[in-house]
Structures are given as structure tokens and as C-alpha cells.
């Protein structure tokens, strides 16, 4: 630009924008609106700061980063005070060559301009050149220029060949940089260093980039190859495609597979709650659940340790389990343990879609990394569940970032972890070290276990979950998608001659609970298998069911004839059950058959329980009721529990419970954002501040708070004209306001600010200047 046409400032560019464009800028760069800037001049200063530009750089894809690099390379010799440029579009296109389409380059230039990272150098309608602030390099994910360097033109196999050709010392050097920070300090980084040294040789091979005379940086492509990650494809800057080969599964099959995983998730969650209810897990001194307890739970439930770790993290997030002192303190010594909460009993009776929704929502917003459970930390210690080492406040953002591209893939088209990792690296080059193949793969695995991904594709439930407003309290669309995906519950089963019960689908919740009382689950899944045993029948009798009611359960709901042998078994167990009645004396034993009670008193159990006969049909013991029943059953008898009214007592263990505490109020780790309505309010205030600080036509003015100032205010009240007021508040902050006066009394001016707040009050003794407009 010639001296007669100086470069346009960022403040002038923002002031000339429409309100709609300013609102869009604040929505895209929410840090600029906090606190609300006073005028577009302050907004411009804030937008050109290095910290704000670095935040804006997190949302730039690889092509946008390449455009920034090309801009900086073209502007290297044209620095004017605190501005870089001007740089023409042709300069940028020439540096990128045929690696990017010109239309895509224009779109990135428009994006950078809309976000105030660059702006037109003149006021012409079509920008011929662009300028930027001196801190624009802060938008780059790295320090050196890697996308306009010679290595950017190489294919990954060419880079690998150069690495293989290295000697041991240079290769060791770049391997060290690939595992840690990419920046390295070396005296050999200067241009005049010994060319035989390792660093100059790596610089000559383009496997290192020079930042300055003492600093080098490992190109991201080289680091990814050394870490066995999918490398950035910089020879062609177009976005990688997720389109793969069509799967043999259609969308319905994908949803069905996801629903099957969801049913297994709910069943395993119930198994975990039962296991913790029977034997709570100890709390580590440092907090969390240790690997020893996880292995015990895995053995009890028949699950893997990683699966148990995921379930523990999810149930703790939903407050189905918690650390606390259980009700049965006498059994557990009063120490804190991990056990089901009192609210878990109600949760298990919710319908399947609601329970599924609770777990998936908890996972998506979980500020932890469950897949790290069982791994070792930097000190070599094994990471347990709910441990501080797996806490990551940014984990919810990472999950959404990883799953977001799957919503753009065609339904039922599988996406490999490698392809997904490559696309994420292109879209988020600043997150290359975080979005590794391991992180992406483990996140997809967890999503698969939750029924959100199946056969490599996102299910309809997964799409509904990601489309949900993260700040909304209700989720009807998600529940509707889950209801459609889950198979309809059935109300029948198949009783076999070997006393097994086959359930060819998800059983109705109420019927499943009734069947679980009588039979024991042998195998779960899409088709479950239960086995009927004497203990199961006795367990049902303990709940108060009669033999007729148990037989009716099978005859009414079995699609196959009930074997006669099962009917005989039920009747035989029921005939023996309850001949002995154990009550509370501490415990008493009542039996209508004196011979049976005599046999009890002569057994070994009588001595262990200190039984004492009171009558031919009554005996008492000082042992607790449950101990008496268990010992008598171990001795071969079939007692039943009895209360004070003579009714049967349900002897099923309810398990240990701890009080339910309020859910964590941790702030969700969504990125800071501002809505269009809030942004519009900030823009209105900025416009008001610009009018108050800008040049206006004033017919008269007065300084201070004397009579002339009061006279001008009275004149404004009479004529309805506006005033521009200079004011100093109680904290010493000076400001200017364009207002319309409403009243003047008791030393205070009440006025409405133009485009701002109403009923503002100005103390006259703090007014520094008044201008009548």
C-alpha cells in the first residue's frame, strides 16, 4: 500500500461490519464477549491478542492452517508496525499450488476474515489483499511452517523411506522428539553449524524444521509415522473421506445390534449392583476402587475387568453406587465402602429406554476416561476405577469431537478407526497428540458397548444422542429412538424337560422379576436361559408364593407343555417347606410335627444354635433368625421364616445400601459458548459505546457540574434533544454515554441510554462534561 493509502485497521474493519456479522463473530469466538467489550475498538484489541488468536486456532482445519502459513510466508517482508501484509490471494494460491482447490482457499480466506484473524487491506467491495495482526502465528498448531515446507509435498511412504535411511543417532533424536514435546533446543540449529552433525543432517533431509538459531521442531508428519499413527496427507490438502465399502448389514441390522448391546449393558449393570449389594467394595485410602476389588467383581459377575471398570464409572455417575457407611454397620465395621445407593432399587424398575438413556447420557458427559482403568500410570501404579488419575475435564468434549464425523457418514457404512483418526487429524491439527489411534479406538469401543455404535457405524440412537442439546434437561427424541430400537418385550418363555427355561427375547420386566425369583440365570443375551432348581423354588416359597402360584407361573407363560416332573418337584419342595417355623425370640422354632422338632433338637445344629425346647412343638434360640434358618437348612431341614403375626417372611437378601447423595454438580466441560441472543446484546452495547465515544455534532457543551451543566440538562428536557455525558463512577472509572434525559432532581440525572439500559442515574457531582447534541 502506498503512503496515501494506509493499511486498514482491525478496529475500522469491525466498526464497518453489520450487526449480524458481529453477532456471528462473537458466537464463533466467545472469549471476545467476556467481559463485554466497550466498543469495537476494544473488541479489535482483544481479537488481535495472542491468547484469543490461539483459542480461535483450535477451530481451524488443516487447509485453514495451510492458508495461514502461506499468508505468514508471503507477509514475512511486509511488516507495518503491528500489522502483517498486505498479502494478495494470488500470493497464497501460489504457495499452496495445486494441493488445494482455489474455491476451497477462498472459503478459508472468508472464514479467517469472518473470525477477524485477517481482514481486507482496503474498503473495496472485493478484497484485493489481506492484512493481519502481528500475533497471527499464534493460530498455528506448531511453531515452524510445515505445510509450505518441502516435506509437505512428500507422500507418507517417502517420509518413511527418509527415516529408514537415517543413522542411529539422528533416528534416536527424532524418536525422542516424537514421544515428548516436538520442540528441541540445540546449538547446531544455526545455519552455519557443522553439516555433519545430526541436527543439520536432519534439517537437510527436511525431517526437522528450524524455528530459530537454537530451536528446531519435529514436523507432525514425521512424529505420526514414528508413533505409528495415521500421518497427515499434506501432499493433497483436501479433507480425507470416510466413505468405505458398503456393509453387508443394513441400518435396521445396525440398530438391532446396538439394541442387543444395550440389553447386555443393562443386564450387566444389574449384576454389578447385585454383586456390590452382597459384598461391597472397599474404598482405597486415596479414593476410588482398587484393581483387586475390580477383579473380585469381575469373577463374581463373569465379566472382564475393563467392562467392570466402565460399569463402575457409569453407575457412580448416575449415583447408583456411591461410597458411604452402609446401614448394616455391624457387619462391615463402620468403614466407608462402595455399595448400591438407596435409589438403585427404584432405578432397576424403570423401563429399558430410560435406564439406557441414563447410562449413555452419563457416559457422554463423564469427565473421566474409563478405558484407562487397569492401566499403569507414570509411577507404575495400576489405575483403579473412580481414581483421580483418570479424571479429565475435557473428556466430554473429546468424545463429542471423535463421534461427530460418524454422524456425517452414510448409515450402515462402516468406518475404520484409522480412517476416523486421519479425518480428525485433518479437522483438528492442534489436537494431533490427543486424538491418537488409541484414544479414538477406545472411545469407539466404549460407544459400541453402550449400543451407540455397531458394526463400525453410528446407530440411530447414537445419532439422536449427539443431536441432543447438551444443556437440555429432557430428551424425548432420544427416548423415542431407544424405544424404536429396542425389541418389543415378550410375555412368554419355553420350559424344557431338563428344567431349563429358554427366553427367546427381552422378557417383560415384571415377568422377568417373577421368573428370576424361581429360576437362576445361566446365560444371557438376545436369548436367555434360566434353570429351575430346588433352591430357586424354595426361594420363591420364602417370598410367600404357594406351590399353586409357582406352577401357574409356568403354565400361563410357557409356550411349551410344562413337564410333569417339574410339577412333582414344585409339590415336593412345597410339602417340606415351612414344616418348621422360625421366629424372633431372639429366634423361635415352631413345628406342628413333634417328631420333626425332636429330630432338630437331636441334630448338631441344636448345639451350635443353643436350641432349647419349650414344648413338644416349640423351641427357642439366642441366634439371629437368618443364622438359625441357614444352619437348619445346612443340616438338611427346610424351615421358613415367620413374623409375629404368623406370616411368612421374605428371606431374600436386599443387599447392602448406602444413602443416596445429591448428584455431582461438576460443570460440564463443554467449550465456552455464547448464544445469538446474548451476542446481540453485547453488539448493541458496543454500538452505544461507539456512538458515545465517536465524533458527534454538538450545539453547546459544558464542563464540570455547575449551573451551565444544569442549564444544558434542563434545555435537553424541554426540547427532547440528546446529551453526551462524561462521567466518573465511584471506583474512578471514566465513561461516556449518549442519553435522553428524563428528569433532574435531588442532584441526580435520570436518563435512558441510547441503545442501552433505561433508568440510568448519574450523580451531578460526578459529571465531567455535558454536550447537547
N, C-alpha and C positions, 0 to 999 in steps of 0.2 A: 504494500500500500504506500502511496506517496504521502509526503507530509501534509498535503492538502486534504487527504482522506485518511484520517487516523483510524486505527482498529476500533471496532465497536466493542464496548464493554459488556460484561455479563449483566450488569445492572440495567443498562439500556435495553438489552435484549429481553430480559424478564419483564420490564415495565411495559414493553410493547406487546406482550402476549395477551391473548384474550383470557377472560376469567376461566373458561373451560380448560384451556391448556395449562394454566397454573394449577387448577384443581388436579388435573391428571399428573402433573409433576409431583405434587405433594403426596398423592396416592402411591406413586411409584417409588418415591424417596421419602418415606415417612419421617426420617430423622430430621428433615428440614423444617418440619412443622412443630417441633418440640424443643424449646418453648416457642409459641407463635412469634414469628419474626415481625419486627416493627418496620414494615415497608419492604419493597422489593430490593432496596439496596442492601439491607441486612440479609435478605434471602440469597442474594447473589454472593455475598461474602461467605455465607455458610455453605453454599453449594460448591464453592471452589476450594474449600478446606480439604486437606489430605484425608482426614478421618472420614468425612462424608463421601468423598470420591471412592475411598476403599470399600465402604458399605455398598455403594452403587455398583462397584465392580463385581460383587458377588452374584449379580444377576445377569452378567454378560456371558454369552456363549463363546465358543472358540472363534467363530468368524468375527464377532464384535471385538474380541481381544486382538485378533489379527489386524483389524481396521485401526484400532488404537495404536498398535505397534507401528503400522505403516504411517500413521499420522505423525507420531513422535519421530520416526526416522526422517520424514520429509521436513519436519519443523526443527531439526537439530541445529540448523544455521540461521534460523529466523526467530530469535527471541527478543521481544519488545517489552521491557520492564517485567511485568508479571504475566505476560501473555505469550503463548506459543502460536506461531503461524504468521501470515495466513498460509493454508495448505489447500490446494485445489483437489477436486475429485479425481482428476486425471493423475495427479501425483500418487494418490492412494492406489488407484487401479493399476498403475504401472508397477508398483512394488508388490502387489499381490499376483499379478499376471493372470494366467488362465486357471488358477486354482479356485477362483470364486467367480460366480456369475455377476455381471455388473448390476443386475437388478437386486441381487442379494446384498451387494456392497451399498447400494443406495438405501436399501431398507435399514442397514445397520447405521449408516450416517444419520438417517432420520431418527432412529432410536436414540443414538447418542445425543442428538440435538434436543429431542423432546425431554431427555433427562438432564439437560443443562450441563453435560460433560463437554460438549463443543457447541459452538453457535456460529451463525453466519457472520462473516467479517464486515459485511455492509448491510444496508437496509434494502437492497434489491430484492424483488419478489422471489427470484430464483437464485439460490446461493451459488456464487461462483467460487467461493473459497470459504474456509472454516478457520476459526481460531479456538483456542482453549486456554485454560488456566495453567499456571506453571506446575501445579500438583497433579496433572493428569496421569503421570506414570503410576500413581497410587491405585489406579483402577486395574492394573495388570496383576495377574496371579504370581508373577515372578519378577525378578529384578532386571534380567537381561532380555534382549529381544530374541526370542526363539522361533517365532513364526515367520519372520522375514529374514532369518539367517539361512545359510546354505543347507544346514541339516534338515530344515523344514521341507526341502524338495526331495528328500530321500524316502524310500519305502522302508517299512519296518525290517524287512529281510536284509536290506543294505546296511542299516544301522547295526543289526546283529552281526553281520559279517565284519564290520569295523571293530566291534567289541571283541570278537573272537580272535582278531589279528593282533590284539594288544599283548604286551609282555605282562609278567606277573605284577610288577609294581604299579604301573598305570591302571591295570584292571582292579587291583586291590583298592586303589584310591577312589575310583568312581563307584565301586561296590559299597564302600563306607559312606559315600555321599548319598547313595540310593537308599540306605537304611536309616539315615538320620536327616538333618537339615540339608537342603540342596546347596546351600551357600558354604564356601570354604575360603579360608584365608591362606595366602601363600605369597612369598616374595617373588616366586617365579611367574607370577601373573603379569608382570610388566612386559611390554613389547620387546625390550632389549634383553630379556632373560636368556639363559643358556638354552638353545633349541633342543639339546639332548636331554634336558631334564624331563621328568614325567609330565608336569603340568603343561609346558609348552608343546609337548608332543600331543597331548590330549586336545589342546586348543587348535593345533594344526589339523587334527582329524575331525574337528567340529564336535567332539564328544564332551567338551567343556566350552562354556561361553564366558568371556571376560566382562566383568561388571566394572571394575576399575583396576588400577595397577597392583592392588593387593587382594582382590576378591574375584573369585570365579564362581560359576553356578552350573550345576548339572542340568542339562536340558530335560524337560519332563519326559520326552520320548525315551531317552536313554534310561532314566530311572525306572520307567514302567517295564521296559524289557528286562532289566536286571532283577526286578521284583516279580517277574513272570506275570505281569498284568497286561491286559489288552492295551497296546500302545495307541496314542493319538495318531490318527491318519492325517498328517499335516500336508502331504503332497496334494491332497484334494480337500478343500475346506468345507465341502458340503456335509450336511448332517448325515450320520450313519442311519441306515434303515433298520427297522425292527421286523420288517416283513420276512417271515420264514416260510417253510414249506407247509402247506395245509395239513392239518392233523386228521387222523382217522376218527377223532372224536368231534362231534358237533357241539353246539352251545348247550343243548339240553344235557348231553353226557357230561360236560364240564361242570355244569351246575349240580348235577346229581352226585358227581364225585366230591365236590365241595361240601354238599349236604351230608354225605357219608362221613367225611372227616369231622364235620361239626357234631354229629351224633356221638362219634367216638370221643370227641373233646368233652362233651357234657357227661358222658359215662365215666370217663377217667377223672373228671373233676369230682364227681360224686364218690368215686373210690378213694380219692385222696382225702376228702372230708371225713369219710368213714374211718380211714386209717389214722388220721390225726385225732379223731374223736376217741378211738380206742387207746391209742398210745401217743400222746402229744410229743412234739419235738422240743428239745432243749434249745434255749436261746444262748448264742455264743456271748462271751464276755464283751466282745467288740460289736455285738449286734448281728442280726442275721441268723440264718440256719446253716449249720455246718454240713460238709460233704458226707460225714458219717451218718447223719440223720437222713440226708437225701438218699443215700444208698439203702438204708433200712426201709424207707418208704418205697423205694423202687422195688425192693424184694417183696414187700407186703402187697403192693398193687400189681406187680408183674410188669411194670413199665421201665423204661430206660431212665438213667439219671438226668440227661438233658430234658427229657419230657417232664419229669417230676419237677425239675427246676423251673421250667416255663409255667407249669400249673401253679406252683407255689407263688411265683411272681404275680400271676394274674389274679389268683384268689385273694392275695393280700391287697392288691389294688382295689378290688371290689369289696373289700372288708368282709370276705367270707372266712378268712382266718386272720388271726392277729396274735400279738404277744401280750400275755396278761396272766394274772393269777386265776386259775380255774376255780369253779365252785367247790369241787371236791378237793379242798386243800389238804385234808387228812391223808389222801392217797399220794399226793405229789409234793408234800413238804413245803408248800407255800412259795416255791420259786416260780418265776415267770417262765411260761412255755408257749410254744406256738400251737394253737388249737383252734377248732372252728368257733366262730362267734355265735352269739345267740340268734343273729339274723340269718344264719346259714340255713336253719331249719325251714324258714319261710321261703328262702330262695330256691331250695330244691323242689318246691311245689309249684314254682312258676312254670308257664308253658315253655316249650323248647325255644321258640323265636326270641322270647325276652331274655332267657338265660344266655343264648348265643350272642345276642346284641350286647349284653353287659360285658361279656368277656372280650369281644372284638373291640368295643369302644375303649375298654381299659388298656388293651394292648396298643392301640394306635396312639394313645396319649400317655403311655407309660414312660416316665423319664429314667429308664434303666435299659440295660442290654441283657436280657435273659440268656441269650446264646453264649454268654461268657461264663455261665455257671459251670464249674468243673475245670475251668482252665487255670493256669498259674499266672500270678501277677509278676511284676518286675522283681519282687523279692523272692520269688519261688514258691510263695504260698498259694494254696488252692482257693479259688474264689467260690464262696458259698452263695446260696440264694439270699436275696434281700440284703446283700453285703454292700458296703459303701463303695467298694472298688468298681461295681458295675453301674453306679449312678452316672447318668449322662443327661443333663438338662436339655441337650439338643437332640436327643434320640427321637422324639416325636417328629421333628422337622425332617430328620434323615429318613424316617420310614415313609413319610409322605413324598419326599423327593424321589426315593427309589421306586415306589409303586406308581407314581404319576405317569411315567411313559407307558405303562401297561394299559392305561385307560385309552390310549390313542391307538393301540394295536387292534387289529380286527378280532372280533370274538372267535374263540376256539382256535386261534393261530398261536402255536407255542412260541415262546420267546426264551432263548437260552440266556444263562447268567452272563456269559461272555459278551453277547450282543447288547444286553441291557447295561452292563458295565461300560462298554465302549460308548454307548449313546449318552450315558450320564456324564462321562468324562468330557464329551464334546459340549454338552449343555452347561456343565458346571466345572470349568477347568480349575477354578480356585479350590475345588473340593477333591482334587485327584488323590490326595493322600488319605482322605476319609472314605471316599466311595470306592473302596477296593473290591476285588472279586470276593474276598472273604465276607466283608460286611454285606455286600449285595446278596450273595448266596445265602447267608444265614437269615437275612431279613425275608427273602422269598421263601425259605424253608419254614420259618415261623408262620408266615402268611398262609402257606399250604396246610400246616397243622391246624390252623384256625378256620379252614374252609373258605378262605378268600381267594386262593389261587389253586388251580387244579390242572394237571396235565400241561403245566407251563403257561397257562392262560389265566387271566383275571376272570373270576366268576361274576355273575350279575350282582351277587351280594357284595363282592369286593368293590364293584363299580359304585353301588349305592352308598357304601361306607365312605369312599373317597369323595363322592359328590356332596356329602352332607356338610352343612355349615358347621365348622368346628366350635362355634360359640353358641349353637342352638342347644336348648335343654331337651327338646323332644326329637324323636326320629321316626316318624310314621312311615316314611318311604323305605327306610332300612328294614323295619319290622315287616312291612309288606313284602319286600324282596325275599326276606328269610322265610316267611310263611309260604311263598310260592315255591321256593327251592326245596324246602323240607318235604319229604313224602308224607302223605296223609297217615295219621296213626291208625293202626288196626286194632280190633277188639276180639281177636281170636288167636289161637295157637294150636299146635299139633302135639298131642300126648302119644308117646311111643310105648311099646311093650316093655322096654328096658328102663322105664321110669324117667325118661328124659322128655323134656318139653321143648319143641322147636318153635321159635317165633320168627316167621318169615317177613320181618319188617319192624318198624318202630311201633312199639306197643303203646296203647293209650296209657297216659300217666297213672291214672287211678288203678287200672288193671295191672300195670307193671308193679305198682307198690303192693297190691294184694298177692300177686304171684311171687314176689321176692320174699314174702313172709313164709311161704310154704316151701319154695324151692330155692336152690343155690345156683347162681350163675356160673356156668362152666366156660363159656366163650361168648364174647360179644361181637358186635359188628352189624352189618346190614341184616344178618340172620343170627339171632341169639339162641343159645342152647342152655336150658336150665336142667338141673337134676333134682328129683324128689327123693328125699331121704327121711329116715325116722326122726332125725334131729330137726329137720325142717317142719315136719308135721307136728312134732312136739312144740316147736317154737310158735306155730300157728295156734295150737291149743292154749298156750300160755297167754296169748292175746285175748282169749275169751271166745274164740271161734269154736263151734261144735263140729263133730265129725260130719254131720249132715251139711253144714255150711261149706266145709272144705271140699267134700265130694261135689257139691253143687257148683263150686268154682270151676272145676274141670269139666263137668258135664255141660254146663251152659256155654263155655267159651272154646271148647275143643272141637276142631273140625273133624277129628278122628274119634272113633269109639274109645271110651275110657276103659283101659284093661281091667278085668275083674280082679287081677292080683293087686292093683293099686287100691281098689275099694277095700279089699281084705286088709291091706297094710294100714290104711287110714283107720278102719274099725279096730284093729288090734292095738294100735298105739293109743287110740282114744279110750279103749277099755281099761288099759293100765294107768292112763294119765289121770292124776287127781285123786287116786285112792288115798294118798297121803296129802294132808293139807298143812302147810307151814305158814304160821302167822307171826305176829310180833309179841314177844313176851319179856325179854328181848325177842325170842322166837318161840313159837309153839308148834307142835306137830299134832294134827288131829286125823284120826283114821276110823272109819266105820267098821273096818275089819280088825278085830283084836289080834288075830293071828299075824296079820301083816305088821302091825306095830310091835308085836313081840319079836318078830324077825329083825326089825330095825334096832331094837334095844339090845339084841344079841350080836349085832354086827360090829366091825371095827370102827365104823363111823360114829357109833354111840359114844365110845370112849374119847375120840378126837373132839366131838362136839359137846361133851359133858351132858349127854341127854339124861333126863330124869323123868321117869314115868309118874304121872299124877293120877291116872285112871287107866282102865284097860284100853281106852281109845284115845288117850291124850298124854303127851309128853312135852317137856319144855327144855330150852337150851339158852345159854347166855351168848351164843354166837350170833352174828348178824344173819338176817333172813337169807340173803343171797348166798352166804357161805354154807348155810345149812342145806339149801337146795342143791348147790353144786356138789357138796360132799356126798349127799344121799344118792344123787344121780351117778356119781363115780362108783358108788357101792352097788349099783345095779337096780336101784329103785327108780320110780317115775313120779316124784312129787310135783305138786303145783302150788303156786303162791296164793295166799288168801289174805284179804284185808279184814278190818274189824267187823265189817258187815257180812262177811262170808263170801264176798265176790272174789273172782279170780283177779290176780294182779298180773299186768303185762310185764314179763321179766326181761324183755328185750332191752339191751343197754342203749341208753340215749347218747352215750359218749360224753366226753369232757367238753365243756363250753366255757368260753371266756366272754366277758362283757363286750358288747359292740361299741367301739368308739366312733366318733364322727370321722367322716372320710377326710383324707388329706386335702388341705386347701392349697396345695402347691400350684403355683402359677403355671399355666400351660405354656409350653415352650414354643408357641407359635412365634414367627417373626413379627416384630413390631409393625403395625399397620395402622392406617387411618382411613376411615370411610369417606366417601364423596361428600356427605353432608358436613362432616367436621372440616374437611379440606375447604369447602366453600365458605364456611365461617371464617377460617383463617385468611382466605383470599380477600374477603370483604374487609377485614380489619387492616390488611396490608394496603388495600386501596385507600382506605380512610387515612392511614398514616402517610401515604404518599401525597395525598391532597393537602394534609396539614403541613407537610414539610416542603412541598413544592412551591414554585412561584405562582402568586395569585395577584389579582388587581384589587388593591385596597384604596378606598377613597380617603381614609383617615386612620390614624393609629395613635396609640398612647402607651408609654412605658410606665411600669410600676402599678400601684393600686390607689392612686389619688383620685381627685374629683374628676379629672378628664377621663379616666378609665370608667368611672361610674356613669359619666355622661354618655360615652360611646355605647355602653351596655343598654342604657335607657333608650337611646336612639334606635338600637337594634330591636328592642322590644316593641317600639312604636311602629317601625317600618317593616318588621319581619325579615330584615336582612341578616345574613350570616356573620359570624365572628370567627376570627382565628385567634386562639388564646395560647400564649406561652405560660406554662405552669410548672411549679416545683412542688413535688409532694413531700410528705412528712419525712421520707427517707432520703430526701435530697435528689431524687431522680427528676430530671427535666424532661418535659414532653410538650408537644404542640398538638392542638385539637382544632378542627373546624366544626363549629357547633351552631345550633339555632337556639337562642336564649328563650327561656320560658318564664322565668321570674328572677327577681333580685330582692332579697330581704335578709335581714339579720347577718349581713356581711357574707352571704353566700349566693353564688350564681347557680341556678338550676337550669340545665340545658340538655338538649338531645344532640348526641354526636352524629354527624352526617355519615350514614353507612355503618354506624357502630351502636353503642349502648344508649339507652334512654335514661333520663333522670340522673344524669351525672351532676355532681355537686362540686363546685370549685370555691374554695375559700379565697376571698378577695385579697387578703394579705399575702397569699402565695402566688398571685398572678403577676407575671413579669412583663407581659406585653399583651395588648389587645389591638386587633386590626379589624376595621369594619369593611367587609367585603361588598 
